[in-house]
Amino acid sequence: MQSENMVEAKEIHRKLTSNGRGLFILRGISFNVNTGEWVALTGPSGSGKSTLLGILAGIDQPTAGSVRVGGFEINNQSEGQLAHFRNEMIGIVFQSFNLIPTMTALENVEAPMYIHPNWRETHYSAVEMLRQVGLSDRLHHLPHQLSGGEQQRVAIARALVTRPQVLLADEPTGNLDSATSKQVLELIQEMRSRMKLTVIMVTHDPSVAAYADRSLHIMDGCLSEVPQAQPPKLFYRRATA
């Protein structure tokens, strides 16, 4: 594994104001993630995990502190610069899949590449990415025609079609049963190895966090690193869910 930092977070604070009172979501969080590393952000609901992930993606801004991803300082950038950063550097997977219901699997995966000047290349890249996640026979299915596991694999393909360097996953197995969750996590591990991805994943489930190289635990907006459990054995086979 390479030693340079892909993600650097320094003294991240996030404060909200409600009824004239300050509510601290994050309190001075600092950590680095190496290139190619898989890190789990764990902690109870409301601890600030998803807020931190949003800051790393440039979707939210910290009240104080700084974030660098791939050497790019994402604080105080214009929305246009952040949109370009996310398209080039970041892939995001959500618990609820966030697929466009009126678009096929192929069209959903093509969507992040609509700005590409070569449509044929866009189409080929989307078809190839769906092949890599095991959905070559589902290209023209709408989301409601797919199982939960298949929808999440479409979401993973969409997140990775632009060839990002970092995959951010917010509870990616939260809506899946245990068997399908295992298949999705093994797929993320496989794609991580194939694409040399850095992965940061939010989860409250210790069995899901065990797939990561290490875990960072957030409690009341503060951070602590926890010993990593022995990860489960991975079997690289095509998922069928």
N, C-alpha and C positions, 0 to 999 in steps of 0.2 A: 504494500500500500504506500502511495506517495505520502510525503510528510507535510507538504505545503497545505495551508489552510484554504479551503474553498469558501467557508462561511466564517465570518468573524463578527460576533456581537459583543459590544462593549457598553456596559453600564446602561442597559435598556430599562427605562422607566416608562410606564403608561398610566396616566392619571385621567380619570373622568370626573366631571363636576355634576353633581345632582343636588338640586335644592340648595345651592350655595355651598355645598360641602364637597370636599375632594375625596374621591374613591380611588385608591391605588390598586391597579390591576397587576402591574409588574413593578418590582422594586430592585433596580440595579442589577439586572441579570447580565452576566458575561460568560461567554463560552466560545470555543472554536470547534469547527468540524473539518476534519481532514478531507482532502480530495479522495473520493471513492469510499468513504465511510458511510455506514448506516447508523443513525442515531435516533433513538426513540425519546420523545418528550412525554413523560408520564405524569400522572397526578389526578386528583379527583375533579369532578365537574366544577367549573367556576374557578379553577386555580390559575387560569391565565394561559393555558397551553395553546388554544386556538388563536388567542390574541397575539401571542408571540409568533405563531406561524404566519399570521397575516402581516406582521411587521417584516418578517424575513422575505415575504413575497412582494413587499412594496405596496400592498393593498391598504395597510394602515400605517400610520406614522407614530413613532415613539414620542412621548413628551420630552424625553431627554435620552441621550446616548446615540450610538451610531451602529450601522450594519454595513458590512462589505460582503459582497458575493462575487466570487471570481475576480476580486480586485476592484470591483465597481462599487463606489459609495452610493447607496440608494437613498440616503436621506436628502431632503430638500431638492429633489429632482422634479422637473415638470412632469405632468401626467403623460405627455408624449414620450419623454425619455423613459419613464417607468414602464409604459406599454411596450416599448421596444425591448427593454431589459427583460420583461417577463416572457415575451415571445421568443427571445434568443437564448435565455439562460435558465428559465424556470418552467417546470411542468408541475401542475397542481391536480391532485386527485381528492375528491370530496366523499364524505360518507354517503350523501344522497345522490351520487353519480352526476347530477347536473347535466344530463343529456337533453338536447332539444327534442321534445316529443314528436314534432312533425317532420323530423329529418331522420334518414336511415343511418345505420351504423357508419357506413362509408361517408355520408355527408357530415355527420358529427365529427369524424376524425379529420376530414378535409377542412373544416371550418377555421382552425387556427392558421391555415396556410393560404387563405383566400387572398392575402396581400402578395403572395408569390407571383412574379410576372409570368411564370411558365405553368399554365394549367395542367399540361400533361405530366409535368414533374410532380405537381401537387397530388394529382390523382394516383400516380404510381406510388408515391411515398405513403399515401393513406392505405392503399391496398396492401402494400408490403408490411406496414405496421400491423394491420389487422391479421395478416397471415402469421406474423411473429407471435401474436397473443392467442393464436389458435381459433380465429373466427373467419377463416376464408369462406366458409359456407353460410355466413350471416351478414354479408356485406349490405344487402338490400332490405334487411329487417328493420322495422321501427322499434324504438325502445320497449314499447309495451308487448312486443312479440318476443322479447328476450328474457331469460331468467335474470335474477339479481346478479349472479356471478358473471354472466355474459355482459350485462350492462356495465359492471365495474371494469371488465376487461376492455370494453369499448372506451371507457373513460381513461384507462391507463394508456391505451393506444393514442387517444387524442392528446394526452399530456406529453407523450414522448415523440410525436410525429415531427416536431420541429427540432429534434435532436438536442434537447436541453442538457445542461451539465448537472442540474440539481432537480430532484423530484421531491416535492413537498406533498405529504399525504396526511389528510385530516380524518382520523378514524376510518380508514379505508375499508375495514371489515365490519363496521358498526351495524350495518343492515343485513349482514349475511349470517347464515348458519355456520356451525363450526367446521364442517367438511369443506364448504365453499370458501370460508375464510382461509383455510390452509392452502387451498389451490391458488387463491389470489396472492397470498404472501409468498408462496413459492415462485409465482410468476414475477413478482416484484424483484425477488432475489435473482432470478434468471436474467431479467432485463438489466438489472444493476450490473451484473457481471458482463453481459454482452455489450452494454453501452458505456461501461465505466462511469456509472452514475454515482453521485453523492445523494443519499436519501435521508430526509428528516421526516419522521412520522409521529404524529400525535396519536396516543392511545391511552386508555385507562385500564386496558387488559394486560396483565403480566404475561400471559401466554403469547400475546401478539408482540409485546416488547421484546420477548426472548429471541425473536428473529434478528434483532439489531445487534450491532457490535457492542454498543453500550447504551445506557439509559441516563437521561437527565430528568430528575424528579422536580416538579414544581409544586410548591405548597404555599398558599397565601401569597403568591406573587414572587416568591424567593426560590432559588435554584440550588439543588444539591445533586451530585453525581452518585449513583447507586451501583453496587456491584452487579455485574451482569450474570444472569442465570445461564446455565448451559443451553445453547440454542437447540431447537429440535432439528433432527436430521431432515435434509431437504431432498426430495425426489423430483427431479426435473422431468416431469411428464406433462403432456398437454392436458389442460383442464377440460372437463366436459360439461361443467355446470353453466 
